[in-house]
Amino acid sequence: MFREPPKLRDRFTVGIERCAEGRAVKYFGGDALAEYDKARAMESAFAGTPFHVPRALRCDEDSGRVEFEFLEGAVLLQEILEQAYDTRRFRRVLKLNDAAARLLGTLHQRLEVPNARPWRPPAFLAQRAERLGYHLAGTDDVFLHCDYSPVNLLVDRDDRMAVIDASPNSYFTDYACLKGHRFVDVAGYTCKLTWPYRLRSHSPAWRKLAATMRRRFVSVYEQTSGRAVDDRLLRIFESAIVRSFVEWKTTSRLLRSAALGLERIGLHRRP
């Protein structure tokens, strides 16, 4: 059972409703059955590992809702990162960052999703990768989490980690059951260490920590998954995820320019 860490709020309440003791329900609409099947596949993938995922208890296709186990007191890794920014206590953050890399490597090794569709990269990403000699179609494919980031990782007081919300994020993935390039998930995590809408993440101290976290995440992921990471291609994916998010979030040219400028500072000018 997850317990609430001191001075951290329970954040496993966003987008869901409590329906009973130890249970919660989330609305998915017409994709409810696909989300349920994906959640059950995630459970199987993590069986016998140190990692956890909320159990999918029931799917109601008529209402478009899936009922899940509710993890009492668990908090987001993102909130722990934000707290570390204020306290400058980074040892725990680095340990959890390594765990997040092991979790993803384990997921990519073990996850098998029924009736998965192929992930299709944005045209601008495919074109840029091809200009640099990379061909993304059918290469290095895995079954994807689809929105892997510190926002979708839960941690308890004993630093046990659970992954949630293996659903499309709408700007880079559009369906729960996808098979595609592993960097969709890897870059989804690493680029959010310097996310453009979090101005404070661009301070020199945090950028230095973020660069260390990124290096360690990639290294531990390589060890766990048994797959080497091409850093140049990973940076291309990171930029593409940020661009896709910004274009999805706003039509304002001014805001887009500012956000993408911050992205270039955060991702490409690391200490």
C-alpha positions in Angstrom: 0.0 0.0 0.0 1.3 3.4 -0.9 1.7 5.9 2.0 1.7 9.7 1.9 5.2 11.2 2.1 5.5 14.2 4.5 4.9 17.7 3.1 3.8 16.3 -0.3 0.2 16.4 -1.5 -1.6 13.4 -3.0 -1.7 14.2 -6.8 -3.2 10.9 -8.0 -6.5 12.7 -8.3 -6.1 14.6 -11.5 -8.5 13.5 -14.2 -10.1 10.7 -12.1 -13.0 10.4 -9.7 -13.1 8.4 -6.5 -15.9 5.8 -6.8 -15.3 3.6 -3.7 -12.7 2.8 -1.1 -9.5 2.1 -2.9 -11.0 2.6 -6.3 -11.2 5.4 -8.9 -12.8 5.8 -12.3 -11.5 7.6 -15.4 -13.4 8.6 -18.5 -12.0 7.6 -21.9 -15.0 7.7 -24.2 -14.9 5.4 -27.2 -11.4 4.2 -26.4 -12.3 2.8 -23.0 -11.8 -0.9 -24.0 -8.4 -0.1 -25.6 -7.4 1.7 -22.5 -8.5 -1.2 -20.3 -6.7 -3.8 -22.5 -3.5 -1.6 -22.3 -3.8 -1.3 -18.5 -4.1 -5.1 -18.2 -1.1 -5.6 -20.4 0.9 -3.2 -18.3 0.0 -5.3 -15.2 1.4 -8.4 -16.9 4.5 -6.5 -18.0 5.4 -5.6 -14.4 4.6 -8.9 -12.8 7.6 -10.0 -10.7 9.4 -6.6 -11.0 9.9 -3.9 -8.4 7.5 -1.7 -10.3 3.8 -1.3 -10.1 0.8 0.0 -12.0 -2.7 0.6 -10.7 -4.8 -2.5 -11.5 -7.6 -2.1 -14.0 -10.6 -3.5 -12.3 -13.5 -3.0 -14.7 -14.4 -1.5 -18.1 -17.8 0.0 -18.8 -17.9 0.5 -22.6 -21.4 2.1 -22.5 -20.2 5.0 -20.3 -16.7 5.0 -21.7 -15.2 4.6 -18.2 -12.5 2.3 -16.7 -12.3 1.6 -13.0 -8.8 1.4 -11.5 -7.1 0.7 -8.2 -6.5 3.9 -6.3 -3.0 4.3 -4.9 -3.5 6.2 -1.7 -1.0 8.8 -0.8 1.2 8.4 -3.8 2.8 11.6 -5.2 4.1 12.5 -8.6 7.8 12.4 -9.4 7.3 15.8 -10.9 6.3 17.2 -7.6 9.4 15.7 -6.0 11.5 17.4 -8.6 9.8 20.7 -7.9 10.5 20.3 -4.2 14.1 19.5 -4.9 14.4 22.7 -6.9 13.5 24.6 -3.7 15.5 22.6 -1.2 18.6 21.8 -3.5 18.5 18.3 -2.1 19.2 16.2 -5.2 20.4 12.8 -4.0 16.9 11.4 -3.8 16.0 12.9 -7.2 18.9 11.2 -8.9 18.0 7.9 -7.3 14.4 8.2 -8.5 15.5 9.3 -11.9 17.5 6.1 -12.2 14.5 4.1 -11.2 12.4 5.8 -13.8 14.9 4.7 -16.4 14.9 1.1 -15.2 11.1 1.2 -15.2 11.0 2.3 -18.8 13.6 -0.1 -19.9 11.7 -2.9 -18.2 8.4 -1.8 -19.9 10.0 -1.7 -23.4 11.4 -5.2 -22.9 8.2 -6.8 -21.5 5.1 -4.9 -22.7 3.0 -6.5 -25.4 -0.3 -4.7 -26.2 -3.1 -6.5 -28.1 -4.2 -4.9 -31.4 -1.6 -2.2 -31.4 -1.6 0.3 -34.2 1.7 1.7 -35.7 2.8 5.1 -34.3 3.2 7.6 -37.1 5.8 10.4 -36.6 4.9 14.0 -37.5 5.9 14.8 -41.1 8.4 17.4 -40.0 10.1 14.9 -37.7 10.3 12.2 -40.4 11.7 14.6 -42.9 14.3 16.0 -40.6 15.4 12.5 -39.5 15.6 11.4 -43.1 17.8 14.3 -44.1 20.2 13.3 -41.4 20.2 9.7 -42.5 17.7 8.2 -40.1 14.7 6.1 -41.3 12.1 5.9 -38.6 9.5 3.6 -40.2 9.6 0.2 -38.4 13.0 0.8 -36.8 13.7 0.2 -33.1 9.9 -0.3 -32.4 8.5 -1.2 -29.0 5.0 -1.1 -27.5 4.8 2.4 -26.1 3.6 3.9 -22.9 2.6 6.9 -25.0 3.1 9.7 -22.4 6.1 8.7 -20.3 7.2 11.6 -18.1 7.7 12.6 -14.4 4.0 13.7 -14.4 3.0 10.0 -14.9 5.3 8.4 -12.3 4.1 8.0 -8.7 6.4 7.5 -5.7 5.7 6.4 -2.1 7.6 7.1 1.1 9.8 4.1 0.5 10.6 5.3 -3.0 8.7 2.5 -4.7 7.6 3.7 -8.1 4.4 3.2 -10.1 3.6 4.3 -13.6 0.1 5.7 -14.5 -1.8 7.1 -17.4 -0.5 5.0 -20.3 -2.7 7.0 -22.6 -2.2 9.2 -25.7 -1.1 12.8 -24.9 -2.9 14.1 -28.0 0.0 16.1 -29.4 2.6 13.3 -30.1 0.5 10.1 -29.7 -3.1 9.7 -30.6 -4.1 6.2 -29.4 -3.4 4.1 -26.3 -2.3 0.9 -28.0 0.7 2.0 -30.2 3.9 0.4 -31.4 6.6 2.7 -32.5 10.1 4.1 -32.0 11.3 3.7 -28.4 12.4 7.4 -28.4 8.7 8.5 -28.2 8.9 7.4 -24.6 12.6 8.1 -23.9 12.4 11.6 -25.2 9.1 12.2 -23.6 10.8 11.9 -20.3 14.1 13.6 -21.0 12.7 16.7 -22.8 10.5 17.5 -19.8 13.5 17.9 -17.5 13.7 21.4 -19.2 10.1 21.9 -20.3 9.7 25.3 -22.0 6.7 26.5 -19.9 8.6 26.1 -16.6 10.8 29.1 -16.6 12.6 28.2 -13.4 13.8 25.0 -14.9 16.2 27.2 -17.1 18.2 28.4 -14.1 21.9 27.4 -14.4 21.7 25.2 -11.3 18.7 23.3 -12.5 20.0 23.0 -16.1 23.2 21.5 -14.7 21.2 19.0 -12.7 18.9 18.3 -15.6 21.9 17.5 -17.8 23.1 15.0 -15.2 19.7 13.4 -14.9 19.5 13.1 -18.7 22.9 11.4 -18.9 22.1 9.0 -16.1 18.6 8.3 -17.4 20.0 7.4 -20.9 22.8 5.3 -19.4 20.5 3.3 -17.0 17.9 2.9 -19.8 20.6 1.4 -22.1 21.7 -1.0 -19.4 18.1 -2.1 -18.6 16.8 -2.3 -22.2 19.9 -3.7 -23.8 19.6 -1.1 -26.5 22.1 1.7 -27.3 20.7 5.3 -27.5 21.8 7.5 -30.4 22.1 10.9 -28.8 21.7 12.9 -31.9 18.5 11.1 -32.8 17.2 11.5 -29.3 17.8 15.2 -29.4 15.8 15.3 -32.7 12.9 13.5 -30.9 13.1 15.9 -27.9 12.8 19.0 -30.1 10.0 17.4 -32.1 8.0 16.6 -28.9 8.4 20.2 -27.7 7.4 21.6 -31.0 4.4 19.3 -31.3 3.3 20.3 -27.8 3.7 24.0 -28.4 1.8 23.9 -31.7 -1.0 21.9 -30.0 -1.1 24.3 -27.0 -1.4 27.6 -28.7 -1.9 29.3 -32.1 -0.1 32.5 -30.9 3.1 33.0 -32.9 4.6 35.0 -30.1 4.1 32.3 -27.5 5.3 29.6 -29.9 8.5 31.6 -30.6 9.2 32.2 -26.9 8.6 28.5 -26.0 10.7 27.1 -28.8 13.5 29.6 -28.0 13.5 28.3 -24.4 13.5 24.8 -25.7 16.7 25.5 -27.7 18.3 26.9 -24.6 17.2 24.0 -22.4 17.8 21.1 -24.8 20.8 22.2 -26.8 22.8 24.5 -24.6 23.3 22.2 -21.6 26.1 23.0 -19.2 
